[in-house]
Amino acid sequence: MKSQRRMDKLSRALSLSQPDLTVVLENIHDPHNVSAILRSCDAVGVRKANLLYTFENLPKIGKKSSASAYKWVERRSFRRTEDCFDALRGEGFTIAASVVGPETVSLYDLDLRGKIALVFGNEHRGVSDSIAAGADVNFQIPMHGMVQSLNVSVACAITLFEALRQRIAAGDTESSKLSEGDLSRLLDDWSRK
């Protein structure tokens, strides 16, 4: 039997979903980073993540580290950058890649309220040259210390929460972005998880 308290919690999470915000993980091989990113996605209301593994394999995600987020964030996989970007652009997403370098804009100068896909790259190499070249915009998190980059899961969390901050400030989270039909269907799906 489904408790009313659980149904209310599921309904609230779904009504605050951000279907116009998604992430792309390119060849991220550490399962702890993938798990942490999925947890951040869930926390912000991102319900779909795109897993782009062009030469690495998706790491095995342990139940202990990700069971909760893995259950609530849908994942779709791609083997080719072109296929991933074509799918996202076909859905109306602007693609913004996290890139360390001089030809980038600050995260805090990006408008993250529209339909946007945020791309994060491999822990050691960052995003590939093809991602950086194919993205609509390249951004970076301003850093004032000696290191040039953050752990990929930390960078993703900061970026997602900046997107959420902008959306809350603009009043974009005051009503659900899902249709009544989608809300009802997803609530039915989630109640069986």
C-alpha positions, 0 to 999 in steps of 0.5 A: 500500500502506498502511504500518502506521505510517500505519494506527497513526497514523490509528487512534490519532487516531480512537480519541481522537476527541471525537464529543460535542464540536463547533463552529458557525461563524457567518458567519466570513468570513476563510478563515484563521480558518476554516482555523485553527479546523478545525486546532484541531478536528482537534488536539482530536479534533473530527471535525465542524464546523457551518458556519452562513452565514445571509447570508455565503458560506463563504469559499474555503479554500486548499489550502496553509492548510488541506489537512491539517485540511480532510481530517480534519474533516467539515463540514456547512452550514446557512443558517438558525440554527433548522435548525442548532440543531434538528439539534444538539439532535436529536443531544443537544447542549447549545449554548454561545455565545461572547458578550462581555457581562455576562450570560455565565458564565466559560469556566472555570466551564462543564462541557465534558465532556458533549455540547456544541456551541460557537458562535463568531461573525463576526470583527467582530460576534460571534454574532448576537442570535438565536444568543445568545438561542437558546443554552442558555448564553452564555460568555466567556473571562475577559480582564484587559487593555484589549481585550474580545475575541480573534481568533475562531480564538484564542478557539475554540482556547482553548475547545476545549483547555479542553474537552480539558483537562477531559476528560483530567482526568476520564479521559474520553479513556482509551477510545474514544467511537466504537463498534467499527463506527464506528472500523472504517468511519472507519479504512477511509475515512481510509486512502483519504485 
